[in-house]
Amino acid sequence: KKVLKAPYVLDVIAVPGMRASLERLAELLHRIQTALGEYLERERGRFPRFYFVGDDDLLEMLGHGRDIPHVSRHLSKMFAGLATVHADGTLIRAVETTAAERVELITPVVVRDGMPVHEWLDALQNAIRTTLAHMLPGVLAALESLVYDVPSVTSWLESAPTQLLVLACQIHWARRVERAMSENRVSSVHASVRALLDVQSQVAIASPHVRRQAEQLMLLLTHHEAVTQSALTEYAWEQQLRHYMEEGGRVVVRLAHASFDYGFEILGLQERLVQTPLTAACFMTLTHALASRRGGAPFGPAGTGKTETVKALGAELGRFVLVFNCDSQFDLSAMRRLFVGLCRVGAWGCFDEFNRLDEHVLSSVSQQIQAIQHALASSTEADLGPRVPVQPSTGIFVTMNPSYAGRSHLPDNLVKLFGRVAMTQPDAEHIVHVLLRVHGFTTARTLARKMVLLFQLCTEQLSDAPHYDFGLRALKAVLVRAAHMQRVAVGEAHAAGHLAVERCKLALGRMGRVDVEAEAGGEARPVRALQAVGQTFDRGQDLQG
């Protein structure tokens, strides 16, 4: 009240006991903040995915624990491909992915009165995984009996989320290839893959509502076609990423001698990478680093697909992958919280541009990563300040770009904790060729060669200003725009074709009326008939061809 009466600094300073009051208020504020931090830490311990949510968002969820729509706003921060849930009162019956795919839960989740938010979120997490695992055998059985025509394939694409369609296609392909290799008839698998690929391309044009699903499968089938195109040896087959369904619905992913259980994390419709030799080498290095309880460290120039490859491998294994952009603002407490969340959830953490961290932070982080790797190898808890249980599916990845100035040098004890793989020069022509083919360009190989050459000439002969980028990112942006323009052109052509058909019907109707008049009047009028058709098509001259 005294300050309100005299709101001037010198007057406030002169108020008796002001310093003691300010110190007491500061102490109270510190106690409140400390108590709030401890409370939020306890709540995060009850549901580990809360570690990936900020304090403000977590407080909002805790304050609206039974308000399902309110909490649903934050689901995308805790689940890779979950957008929202569909509830009937207090009963959650279905979830919706980030690709607007509705998935009906096998066991609905009940949000009872007084139920804490972490309890029904944990039940939702388990229900989603159970539902995906339960749906997979049906999707796989439908694929094995699928007739390769547009209506049947479209119906199959509509029957399940894209994640399960891709997984079923991978399991089915592995089964068929191994059966064909034992019978020495891999060419039959190649013909089957080619036939399904051709139908998928027709579906992508004829059914726009499943176009994105069809394009995802076309990227996968293009790789399958390339693998089965030539003679396939046992050694070459072992180098492929293979998916198998074991008894009891368990899905196992194998690459050479490494083997992993599929995580059934809800992923939505994630963008697939074009498989290249560089991608295969990176997959091989990262999977064997994980099998030996180490992390992965792709390094190389910008735009070579380091982070995207880690995310793609995580999607192949059904893992939740979180990407963190490192900079000098990262401190030890933030890193420790992220590591605790990754260990307790069993997720993958990809720390982009890891060597941008300060050296003193890198030194402390190396000790925490070493504790996590030791816990993974010995199946014990990791000492990250508190003792933290580590899920076997946990993975730590770092990406680095050594060419930039101002990057820190990684300590030797940190380097040995990762399997390093160089990502230098991706096969741009192959990537462009596959993407053009998927988007329906018939002369994809010729166009790919010309586009890559054009961008190479731009890089070599135009200005080297830092804001100019003629790398793979810019090339892909052009491809996306070209695909959009091509879809618009195809849509207009279909509309024009429909209009032409209607005008043909109108012309034929006029011809029928002319014939009736000729029979009634006794005089044939072929000239009038031809004039009717000519006038009809004269009005449609804009529909040439």
Secondary structure, DSSP 8 states (H G I E B T S, - for coil): -HHHHS-SHHHHHTSTTHHHHHHHHHHHHHHHHHHHHHHHHHHHHHSGGGGGS-HHHHHHHHHTTT-HHHHHTTHHHHSSSEEEEEEETTEEEEEEETTS-EEEEEEEEE--TT--HHHHHHHHHHHHHHHHHHHHHHHHHHHHT---SHHHHHHHHHSS-HHHHHHHHHHHHHHHHHHHHHHT-HHHHHHHHHHHHHHHHHHHHH-GGGHHHHHHHHHHHHHHHHHHSS---HHHHHTS-EEEE-GGG-EEEEETTEEEE-------S-------HHHHHHHHHHHHHHHTT-EEEEE-STTS-HHHHHHHHHHHTT--EEEEE--TT--HHHHHHHHHHHHHHT-EEEEETGGGS-HHHHHHHHHHHHHHHHHHHHT--EESSSEE---TT-EEEE-B-TTSTT-----HHHHTTEEEEE-----HHHHHHHHHHHTT-TTHHHHHHHHHHHHHHHHHHS---TT---SHHHHHHHHHHHHHHHHHHHHHHHHHHHHHHHHHHHHHHHHHHHHHHHHHHS---HHHHHHHHHHHHHTTGGG--
